[in-house]
Amino acid sequence: NKAVRDNRIHGNFGQHQQSLATAAVALDSMPETKEWIDFCFKTGARTADLRGFTGGNIYSQLIDIIDRDGHGIESSPQYNQGWISNLMQVALVLNGYDKYPTADLFKHPKFIRMHTSMVDLTACSRFTPSIGDSGLMGAAALVDQSSNLLRSFSILKDPRLARQLYYKNGSRTDGLHEDIFTKDPESIVSEINKIIAENPAHDLKSQMLPGYGFAILRDGIMINDANSTRSVDTQRDFWMYFGRTNVSHAHKDKLNIGVHAYGLDLAPDLGYPEAGTSHPFRTDWCSQTISHNTILINGASQKPTLSANTLHFDDAGRVKVMDVDSPESYDDASVYRRTLVMVDADDDVSYGVDFFRVKGGNEHLYSFHALSNEASIEGVTLTPQNGGTYAGANVPYGEARESGAAYPMGYNWLRDVEKNQNPGTGTFSVDWKINDFHRVLKNPGNLHLRLTMLNGFNLSEVTLASGTPPRVPENPDKVKYLLARRSGSGLDSLFTSVIEPYKDERYIESMETVPVVEKSGTENANDIVRAVKVTLKNGREDYILHATNNTVLYRVDNLFDFKGIVGVYSVKGEEIAYTYLLDGDTLGNASDLAPDITGTVEEFQKELSTDNFIMISVANPT
């Protein structure tokens, strides 16, 4: 960018971040300044000779390319962070330049939104999920750059940026300061400490980011107060990525999920590949659907698509829900929908119930892995395969797949295969002993992640195999994958799993599916319903319910009625302990359920602004 380049030469802004007053003087000293700034913000294109541009496109990029959640076109947080860093070079030069006030990017709503875009992805205060070509598998790292956070907070004064900088700095303010051109460079420390002190028990809320394509269900608190002896961390979450899979640093990972608890990333993505080239490890394995916690149809990876369709999202405290559909990911699918319900077992830990509906195709393959190279299975007996890979006993590990090969992409990157090709059930459990490979915790203890499948159909095959993460320092040489396959004709599968993080001892006593009977209303061919009963060791019984048609009334386990999309009905002893209903009107004997709020949008904010509104006319104000 010519303006930035010349401003660096004359004022040295990019390298030393001089004071705003000095910057303004230097800009005023250059007669071509206005023309240069005009060029930066002008909408333009590459010249005919491909040697230059007719405009810098900053405004058009902010409006047309940056999404509502503040991200560029990348799926990778690491590469989206680059958009912020590059624009910061221009923004810091022009900040406070009153001769061209409309060029101050720190007053532009989209640029302001970019600065908290990575905060929204933060999991358990220390992780940015390693989506696409980003991050290191299981490592505690925030993608945000400290220098950007420092400058952004000093200008915008957003408390979220201060807290993110605090976490990025190891949950302390030691060593933080502004540059030597600031009058009081260390005063920022007292500002950050004040923000932390005002809310030491930080409680991050769940978030849905439909523009970028990411949802996260958060619970718990973290207290790491330097002024006291308290140290508490009950933060946990389940997240789902459903954004772009059609850009260069994206993976074919629509509806991929992850889990954080006990201070660790328990089910991380593989992270940045060891080589950003067309090496088979990247193209045939890391980027393919099978290496992610999602489902393949007919052995094929997903199609490149944009962000998926968000159907439901809610955080009601003890129960949280995210529900997303992406049938565009497969030509053979009319439904490709994942509904994850997060339920608090107590104040310190939560479990998830994963309803993954796939309709269409003749083979559905559920893939899941954890931060572990140790896994045991209960309910199904596996037999070690004699050599080879998941692609076959005679297919060697890790070779480039030739066009027209008989096995699907990525299958030959899974080794140490143990399988049962006729399990005769869809119910079993896999327990991963979590390995803190990157030494995130001083004492991780005995951590586990357990997945129990409760499918209403028999599987054609159950397999445990080893997959290889990028071969970089501290990464394990392999992690264990579960592969649950269903084969048939014109399949309609609702894979149902309970995902249970625990430490030392399990808090769940048992789990099972229970009968659900249609009581009134009319189901159609596309409808499906499932009820899971989870019995906790404290005696509480949770019924987690999911239906696709909220006009049908169901009787659950011959105990209570349900009509809605998601419900949780908890009983302890003879008493109803808790009820939760999403997008419905019947759950047990409840008669005081609030009706849906419906109406007409009358007006909304049409101009670019940081303050926005929607005005509605409510049809049922009572």
Solvent accessible surface area in square Angstrom, and as a share of the most:
residue,aa,sasa,rsa
1,N,88,0.45
2,K,86,0.37
3,A,7,0.05
4,V,11,0.07
5,R,129,0.47
6,D,17,0.09
7,N,4,0.02
8,R,97,0.35
9,I,127,0.64
10,H,115,0.51
11,G,6,0.06
12,N,60,0.31
13,F,6,0.02
14,G,31,0.29
15,Q,139,0.62
16,H,72,0.32
17,Q,43,0.19
18,Q,39,0.17
19,S,40,0.26
20,L,80,0.40
21,A,74,0.57
22,T,61,0.36
23,A,3,0.02
24,A,24,0.18
25,V,106,0.61
26,A,16,0.12
27,L,0,0.00
28,D,73,0.38
29,S,81,0.53
30,M,11,0.05
31,P,119,0.75
32,E,77,0.35
33,T,7,0.04
34,K,121,0.51
35,E,106,0.47
36,W,37,0.13
37,I,2,0.01
38,D,53,0.27
39,F,74,0.31
40,C,1,0.01
41,F,11,0.04
42,K,112,0.47
43,T,93,0.54
44,G,18,0.17
45,A,62,0.48
46,R,130,0.47
47,T,39,0.23
48,A,110,0.86
49,D,89,0.46
50,L,119,0.59
51,R,214,0.78
52,G,23,0.22
53,F,108,0.45
54,T,64,0.37
55,G,3,0.03
56,G,30,0.29
57,N,31,0.16
58,I,12,0.06
59,Y,69,0.26
60,S,24,0.16
61,Q,67,0.30
62,L,0,0.00
63,I,83,0.42
64,D,105,0.55
65,I,62,0.32
66,I,4,0.02
67,D,31,0.16
68,R,162,0.59
69,D,8,0.04
70,G,1,0.01
71,H,1,0.00
72,G,6,0.06
73,I,61,0.31
74,E,26,0.12
75,S,1,0.01
76,S,0,0.00
77,P,0,0.00
78,Q,81,0.36
79,Y,67,0.26
80,N,2,0.01
81,Q,6,0.03
82,G,26,0.25
83,W,56,0.20
84,I,5,0.02
85,S,24,0.16
86,N,96,0.49
87,L,27,0.14
88,M,5,0.02
89,Q,57,0.25
90,V,10,0.06
91,A,0,0.00
92,L,28,0.14
93,V,2,0.01
94,L,6,0.03
95,N,13,0.07
96,G,41,0.40
97,Y,16,0.06
98,D,105,0.55
99,K,134,0.57
100,Y,40,0.15
101,P,81,0.51
102,T,104,0.60
103,A,1,0.00
104,D,11,0.06
105,L,1,0.01
106,F,9,0.04
107,K,147,0.62
108,H,22,0.10
109,P,26,0.17
110,K,34,0.14
111,F,0,0.00
112,I,49,0.25
113,R,63,0.23
114,M,1,0.00
115,H,7,0.03
116,T,5,0.03
117,S,0,0.00
118,M,1,0.00
119,V,16,0.09
120,D,3,0.02
121,L,0,0.00
122,T,3,0.01
123,A,0,0.00
124,C,4,0.02
125,S,3,0.02
126,R,71,0.26
127,F,3,0.01
128,T,15,0.09
129,P,1,0.01
130,S,7,0.04
131,I,1,0.01
132,G,0,0.00
133,D,0,0.00
134,S,1,0.00
135,G,27,0.26
136,L,68,0.34
137,M,0,0.00
138,G,3,0.03
139,A,21,0.16
140,A,46,0.35
141,A,57,0.44
142,L,10,0.05
143,V,30,0.17
144,D,5,0.03
145,Q,80,0.35
146,S,50,0.33
147,S,61,0.39
148,N,16,0.08
149,L,4,0.02
150,L,25,0.13
151,R,27,0.10
152,S,1,0.01
153,F,3,0.01
154,S,22,0.14
155,I,48,0.24
156,L,41,0.21
157,K,99,0.42
158,D,25,0.13
159,P,74,0.46
160,R,122,0.45
161,L,1,0.00
162,A,0,0.00
163,R,19,0.07
164,Q,4,0.02
165,L,1,0.00
166,Y,11,0.04
167,Y,20,0.08
168,K,70,0.30
169,N,36,0.19
170,G,43,0.42
171,S,23,0.15
172,R,121,0.44
173,T,15,0.09
174,D,101,0.52
175,G,70,0.67
176,L,20,0.10
177,H,98,0.44
178,E,21,0.09
179,D,31,0.16
180,I,153,0.78
181,F,81,0.34
182,T,42,0.24
183,K,205,0.87
184,D,79,0.41
185,P,41,0.26
186,E,118,0.53
187,S,43,0.28
188,I,0,0.00
189,V,33,0.19
190,S,72,0.46
191,E,61,0.27
192,I,0,0.00
193,N,64,0.33
194,K,131,0.55
195,I,29,0.15
196,I,15,0.08
197,A,62,0.48
198,E,122,0.55
199,N,67,0.34
200,P,33,0.21
201,A,34,0.27
202,H,23,0.10
203,D,61,0.32
204,L,34,0.17
205,K,133,0.56
206,S,14,0.09
207,Q,51,0.23
208,M,40,0.18
209,L,6,0.03
210,P,40,0.25
211,G,20,0.19
212,Y,7,0.03
213,G,0,0.00
214,F,0,0.00
215,A,0,0.00
216,I,0,0.00
217,L,0,0.00
218,R,11,0.04
219,D,31,0.16
220,G,9,0.09
221,I,58,0.29
222,M,15,0.07
223,I,15,0.08
224,N,61,0.32
225,D,26,0.13
226,A,94,0.72
227,N,138,0.71
228,S,46,0.30
229,T,144,0.83
230,R,114,0.42
231,S,91,0.59
232,V,60,0.35
233,D,55,0.28
234,T,25,0.14
235,Q,10,0.04
236,R,9,0.03
237,D,1,0.01
238,F,2,0.01
239,W,2,0.01
240,M,0,0.00
241,Y,1,0.00
242,F,0,0.00
243,G,0,0.00
244,R,71,0.26
245,T,8,0.05
246,N,65,0.33
247,V,33,0.19
248,S,90,0.58
249,H,36,0.16
250,A,14,0.11
251,H,1,0.01
252,K,61,0.26
253,D,1,0.01
254,K,1,0.00
255,L,0,0.00
256,N,4,0.02
257,I,1,0.00
258,G,0,0.00
259,V,1,0.00
260,H,1,0.00
261,A,1,0.01
262,Y,62,0.24
263,G,5,0.04
264,L,1,0.00
265,D,8,0.04
266,L,0,0.00
267,A,1,0.01
268,P,1,0.01
269,D,3,0.02
270,L,1,0.00
271,G,0,0.00
272,Y,60,0.23
273,P,4,0.03
274,E,64,0.29
275,A,34,0.27
276,G,49,0.47
277,T,80,0.47
278,S,93,0.60
279,H,81,0.36
280,P,34,0.21
281,F,1,0.00
282,R,37,0.14
283,T,49,0.29
284,D,12,0.06
285,W,0,0.00
286,C,0,0.00
287,S,18,0.12
288,Q,10,0.05
289,T,0,0.00
290,I,1,0.00
291,S,0,0.00
292,H,1,0.00
293,N,1,0.01
294,T,0,0.00
295,I,0,0.00
296,L,1,0.00
297,I,1,0.01
298,N,62,0.32
299,G,7,0.06
300,A,49,0.38
301,S,25,0.16
302,Q,5,0.02
303,K,83,0.35
304,P,81,0.51
305,T,18,0.11
306,L,103,0.51
307,S,40,0.26
308,A,14,0.11
309,N,66,0.34
310,T,53,0.31
311,L,73,0.36
312,H,34,0.15
313,F,65,0.27
314,D,42,0.22
315,D,56,0.29
316,A,48,0.38
317,G,38,0.37
318,R,90,0.33
319,V,1,0.00
320,K,5,0.02
321,V,0,0.00
322,M,0,0.00
323,D,0,0.00
324,V,0,0.00
325,D,21,0.11
326,S,1,0.01
327,P,32,0.20
328,E,88,0.39
329,S,0,0.00
330,Y,13,0.05
331,D,121,0.63
332,D,77,0.40
333,A,11,0.09
334,S,74,0.48
335,V,13,0.08
336,Y,0,0.00
337,R,26,0.10
338,R,0,0.00
339,T,0,0.00
340,L,0,0.00
341,V,0,0.00
342,M,1,0.00
343,V,4,0.02
344,D,18,0.10
345,A,4,0.03
346,D,71,0.37
347,D,127,0.66
348,D,83,0.43
349,V,9,0.05
350,S,1,0.01
351,Y,0,0.00
352,G,0,0.00
353,V,0,0.00
354,D,0,0.00
355,F,1,0.01
356,F,0,0.00
357,R,4,0.01
358,V,0,0.00
359,K,51,0.22
360,G,15,0.15
361,G,13,0.12
362,N,83,0.42
363,E,35,0.16
364,H,0,0.00
365,L,0,0.00
366,Y,0,0.00
367,S,0,0.00
368,F,0,0.00
369,H,2,0.01
370,A,0,0.00
371,L,2,0.01
372,S,0,0.00
373,N,46,0.23
374,E,85,0.38
375,A,30,0.23
376,S,63,0.41
377,I,37,0.19
378,E,96,0.43
379,G,66,0.63
380,V,14,0.08
381,T,109,0.63
382,L,24,0.12
383,T,89,0.52
384,P,95,0.60
385,Q,41,0.18
386,N,141,0.72
387,G,48,0.47
388,G,29,0.27
389,T,0,0.00
390,Y,10,0.04
391,A,21,0.16
392,G,24,0.23
393,A,49,0.38
394,N,147,0.75
395,V,30,0.17
396,P,70,0.44
397,Y,69,0.26
398,G,23,0.22
399,E,99,0.44
400,A,62,0.48
401,R,65,0.24
402,E,137,0.61
403,S,119,0.77
404,G,77,0.74
405,A,28,0.22
406,A,113,0.88
407,Y,33,0.13
408,P,36,0.23
409,M,63,0.28
410,G,0,0.00
411,Y,8,0.03
412,N,0,0.00
413,W,4,0.02
414,L,0,0.00
415,R,68,0.25
416,D,66,0.34
417,V,6,0.04
418,E,55,0.25
419,K,34,0.14
420,N,34,0.18
421,Q,127,0.57
422,N,126,0.65
423,P,22,0.14
424,G,49,0.47
425,T,32,0.19
426,G,4,0.04
427,T,65,0.38
428,F,4,0.02
429,S,12,0.07
430,V,0,0.00
431,D,14,0.07
432,W,0,0.00
433,K,64,0.27
434,I,8,0.04
435,N,27,0.14
436,D,23,0.12
437,F,40,0.17
438,H,22,0.10
439,R,170,0.62
440,V,30,0.17
441,L,37,0.19
442,K,213,0.90
443,N,123,0.63
444,P,42,0.26
445,G,37,0.35
446,N,55,0.28
447,L,3,0.01
448,H,28,0.13
449,L,0,0.00
450,R,18,0.07
451,L,0,0.00
452,T,8,0.05
453,M,0,0.00
454,L,6,0.03
455,N,12,0.06
456,G,61,0.59
457,F,28,0.12
458,N,97,0.50
459,L,7,0.03
460,S,38,0.25
461,E,12,0.05
462,V,0,0.00
463,T,0,0.00
464,L,6,0.03
465,A,0,0.00
466,S,0,0.00
467,G,0,0.00
468,T,3,0.01
469,P,0,0.00
470,P,1,0.01
471,R,122,0.44
472,V,46,0.27
473,P,116,0.73
474,E,85,0.38
475,N,20,0.10
476,P,11,0.07
477,D,91,0.47
478,K,59,0.25
479,V,0,0.00
480,K,25,0.11
481,Y,0,0.00
482,L,0,0.00
483,L,0,0.00
484,A,0,0.00
485,R,36,0.13
486,R,48,0.18
487,S,54,0.35
488,G,37,0.35
489,S,103,0.67
490,G,61,0.59
491,L,12,0.06
492,D,48,0.25
493,S,0,0.00
494,L,1,0.01
495,F,0,0.00
496,T,0,0.00
497,S,0,0.00
498,V,1,0.00
499,I,0,0.00
500,E,1,0.00
501,P,2,0.01
502,Y,15,0.06
503,K,87,0.37
504,D,85,0.44
505,E,134,0.60
506,R,57,0.21
507,Y,35,0.13
508,I,1,0.01
509,E,104,0.47
510,S,58,0.37
511,M,28,0.13
512,E,87,0.39
513,T,54,0.32
514,V,16,0.09
515,P,88,0.56
516,V,36,0.21
517,V,92,0.53
518,E,76,0.34
519,K,112,0.47
520,S,57,0.37
521,G,43,0.42
522,T,113,0.66
523,E,65,0.29
524,N,91,0.47
525,A,98,0.76
526,N,70,0.36
527,D,26,0.13
528,I,32,0.16
529,V,31,0.18
530,R,32,0.12
531,A,1,0.01
532,V,0,0.00
533,K,33,0.14
534,V,0,0.00
535,T,27,0.16
536,L,4,0.02
537,K,113,0.48
538,N,79,0.40
539,G,39,0.38
540,R,22,0.08
541,E,55,0.25
542,D,0,0.00
543,Y,3,0.01
544,I,0,0.00
545,L,2,0.01
546,H,3,0.01
547,A,0,0.00
548,T,29,0.17
549,N,20,0.10
550,N,51,0.26
551,T,93,0.54
552,V,0,0.00
553,L,33,0.17
554,Y,3,0.01
555,R,75,0.27
556,V,1,0.00
557,D,37,0.19
558,N,124,0.63
559,L,105,0.52
560,F,5,0.02
561,D,22,0.11
562,F,1,0.00
563,K,45,0.19
564,G,0,0.00
565,I,9,0.05
566,V,0,0.00
567,G,0,0.00
568,V,1,0.00
569,Y,20,0.08
570,S,1,0.01
571,V,28,0.16
572,K,100,0.42
573,G,64,0.62
574,E,171,0.76
575,E,124,0.55
576,I,89,0.45
577,A,44,0.34
578,Y,47,0.18
579,T,57,0.33
580,Y,16,0.06
581,L,37,0.18
582,L,24,0.12
583,D,50,0.26
584,G,27,0.26
585,D,83,0.43
586,T,31,0.18
587,L,3,0.01
588,G,12,0.12
589,N,143,0.73
590,A,39,0.30
591,S,112,0.72
592,D,128,0.66
593,L,68,0.34
594,A,91,0.70
595,P,90,0.57
596,D,91,0.47
597,I,134,0.68
598,T,74,0.43
599,G,47,0.45
600,T,81,0.47
601,V,86,0.49
602,E,103,0.46
603,E,67,0.30
604,F,99,0.41
605,Q,50,0.22
606,K,134,0.57
607,E,130,0.58
608,L,92,0.46
609,S,34,0.22
610,T,84,0.49
611,D,113,0.59
612,N,104,0.53
613,F,93,0.39
614,I,123,0.62
615,M,111,0.49
616,I,82,0.41
617,S,52,0.34
618,V,56,0.32
619,A,79,0.61
620,N,51,0.26
621,P,110,0.69
622,T,161,0.93
